[in-house]
C-alpha cells in the first residue's frame, strides 16, 4: 500500500460505488496506522470523556458501519482524525468535503432579507434527558453522566456532596466484586481524573491503598493497580477470589482516575473518604 491517504478528488470509481469509497479509504488508513477497532474505541472513548460529549465515541459497530459506507457525524469524524493522526480537514476530504472551496449560494429572488447581520443561533428551549435510575446499579461498572439531573431522584444530602464539574462518577457493577467489602458492588464512586499515575507505595493498610477505575476492551473495572514496565495489573482483593487481570498499557487499558470518595450501596449512606494522595 504505497499511499493510504488519497484525496477524494482522485477517485474514479463508478457513481454506484461512491458511498463505499470513503469507508474503504478509512479502513485502509486505519490499517496503515496499525489501528485495530479496539484502539479506535479506546482512543475515542477518552476523547468523549475529556470533552464530556458521548457523540465523540466510536464503538466497534459504528466503525464497521462507517467502513461499510455509513457517513459519520462531525464529532465522530473529529475522533477518527485524532485516532489516525491526520487533520480534521484531511478526513473531511475523504467524504468529499473540501473546506477551502466553500461557496455561498446567491440568494433567490423570493428570499426575504430582514437584516444584513449574520443570523444568531438561539439555544433550543428543551433538552434531552437520559432516564437513568441510579438506584438500580448496572451489572457492569459504568461511568455516570455529568449532569446530575440525568441520574434520576437523588437524596439532597448526596447532591450537596457531589462535584460533577471537578470529578467523574461511576457505579460499581453488581458483578464487579474485585474489591469485596472495601468497595462492594453497587457502590457510587467519585473519580479524580487528574490522578492517573499508579502509586506503588505510601499506604499502611488495605483501605489506604489507592483504588482506580480502569478502562479496557471489556469495559470498566474498579480495583487496585500495579504498573510493571508496560504491563498494567488490575489487582483484586484476595477474598474476592478474582484473578489478576493483565493489560499492555496504554494499548489495551487506560487508568481513568483514582477513586477518592465512595458511597457504599448496602451500608451507611454517609460517604467514606479514602486516603488522599500527598
N, C-alpha and C positions, 0 to 999 in steps of 0.2 A: 504494500500500500504506500505509494510514493507521496501522495498528497491527500491526507484525510480531510483537509479543510478546503472545500471547493465552493466558491460563491454560487448562489442560485442562478445568477445570470449566465453561467456557462452550461446549464443543464439543457440537454437536447432530447430528453425522453418525450414520447407522445403525451398528449394532454391527459389521457385517461390515467396515466401513471403519476401525474404531478403530485397528488396527495401522498403517495408513498415515498416520494423523493426526500422530503425533509426528514422523515423518520429514518430512512436508510442512512442519510448523512450523519444524523445524531448517533446512530448505532456505530457507524464507522469511527466517529470522533471519540466515542467512549472506549472503543477497542484500542485506538491509537494512544489514548491516555492511560490505558491499563486499568480502567474503572469497571467494577462489577456493579450490578444493580444494588447490592447491599452497600457499596461505597456511596452511591448516589443517595440512597435512603438515609444513611448516617450523616453525610455532609449537609443534605437539605434539611434534615431534622434540626441540626444545630443552627442553621440559618433561620429557620422558622422560630426556634426558641429565642434566639438573640433578638430577632425583630418582632417577637410577640405576635406573629401572624401565621396561622396554620396553613395559609394558602401557599407559602413558600415550600412546604413539604412535598416531596415526590415519592410516593410509595412504589413498590415493585410493580404493582398492577398498573399504576399510572404511567410509569416509564415504558412498560410493554405496549400500552395503548399509543403512546407518542411514537414509538418505533414502528408501530403498525400504521401510522398515518394520522392519528389524532393531533389536533393543533392545541398546544397548551396555552394557558393564560400568561399574562405578563409576569406574574410572580414566579411561576414555575420556569419560565424562560430565564429569569434572573438567576434562579438557583442552578439551572443547568449550566449557564455561563460560568458561574462561580466554581462549580464542580469541575468543569473542563478547563478552567483557567484561560478563558477567552473573554473578550469584551462583550457586553450586552448587545452592542450594535452588530458585532460579527454574528452572533447567534440569531438575531432578528433577520439578518440577510439570508439565512438558511431557509426561512419561511417566506422569502420574497419581499421583505420589508427593508428598504434602503432609507435610513433616516436622513441621509444627506440630500435626498432627492424629493423631499416632501413638497407638495404643491397645494396652494389654497385655491379651491374651485371658485370661479367668479359667481357672484350672486345671481339668482334667476330673476327674470323680470317681475315675477309675482312676489318676490321676497320683500318683507317689510322690515325696515331698519328703524329701531327706536332709539338707538344710542350708538355713538361712534366708539365707545369704550368696549374693551373685551368683556365677554359675559362672565359673571361671577357664579360659581357653582355653590349652591347652598347645601348645607348638610340636610339629609333626609330627616323627617320628623318621626322616624321609627327606628328600631334597632332589632337585630336578630338576637335571640337568646337560646342557649342550649339548656334543655330541661334536664339538668344534671342533679340527681338526688344524692347528695354527699352522705346521707345516712345509710345508703346501700353500697358498701365498698365493692369494687370490681374484683374479679378473680385474679387478674394480673395487676402488678404495680403500675400506676399511670400518673402522669402529671395532670394537674388541675388547671382550668382556665385562669387567666389573670384577673378577669372580672369576677368579683365575689358574688355579684347578682346571678351569675351563671351556675352557682353551686346549689341553689335552692335555699331552703329555710335554714338559717344558722342561729345558734344561741348568741344573744347580744354580747355576753362576756367574751365569747370566742372571737367575734368580729372585731372587738376592740383590741384584741391581741395580735391580729394579723397585719402584716405589712406587704401587701402584694406588689407595691412599686419597688420594693427592695429585694424580696425573696420570691423564689418559686415554691409551690406547694405540691405535694403528691400524696396519694393514698396508697398505702402498702397493701398489695393484693391479698386476698384470702388464701392464696396458695403460696405466697412469698413468706414462708416461715423461717427464713435463713437465720434470723437473729432471735428466734424463740421469744423468751419473756423480755428481752432487752427492748425490742421494738416489735410487738406482736402484730400479726396480720390484722388489717383493718384500721391501723393507726394512721393519723394525719401527721405528716412531717413537713417541717419548714426547711428549705434548702438554700444555703448561701452559695450562689454560683461563682462567687469570687474566690472561693476556697476549693480549687480543683487539684492542688498538689497533694499527693498522698503522703500523709505523715506516718513515719515508722517508729517514732519514739515520742516520749512526753506524757505518757499515761501510766497510772499505777494500778488501775482496776479495769475490769471489762467494760463497765459503764462509762469510763472516761475515754476509752479507745474511740477515735473518730469513726463515724459511720458515714458512708457515702451512698448517693444514688448513682448508679452506673447504667448507661445506655449501651446495649449490644444488639446483635442481629435478631435476638429473640424478644426484645423489648427492654423494659427497665427492671432493675433489681436493686434491693436495699441490702447493704452488707458492709463488712469491714474489707479494706483493700490492702494489698501489698504489691508493690511495683518492683520487679526484678529484671533489670535491663529493659527490654521492650515487651516483657510479659506482665500483664496485669492479672493479679489473682483476686477473685472475689471470695472472701473467706467467710464461712458461716460459723454460727455458734456450734460447738461440738455436740451440744444436746439436741440440736435440730436434726442431726443425722443426715444433713445435706452434703453433697460433695463440694469440693473446692472447684470453682469454675475458672478456667484459664483462657485468656484472650491475648492476641497480639495488639499492643497499643501503639498508636491510636487507630490502626486499620480496622480492628474488629470490635473495639469497645472504647467508650469515652466516659470520663468522670463528669457528670452533670454538675455536681457540687456536694458540699458537706452538709449533713443533717445537723442543724443546730437547735431544733425545737421539736418536741414530739407531744402529740395528744393521743393517749392510748385509748382505743375504742372500748375496751372491756374493763377498764379500771376507772380511776378518778378522772373527772373531766378537767381537772387542773393540769396545766402544761408541765412537762418535765424538761427543764433546761439542761442541755448537755454541756459538757465542759467546753468552754470557748478556747480557740487557739490562742497562743501567746502573741 
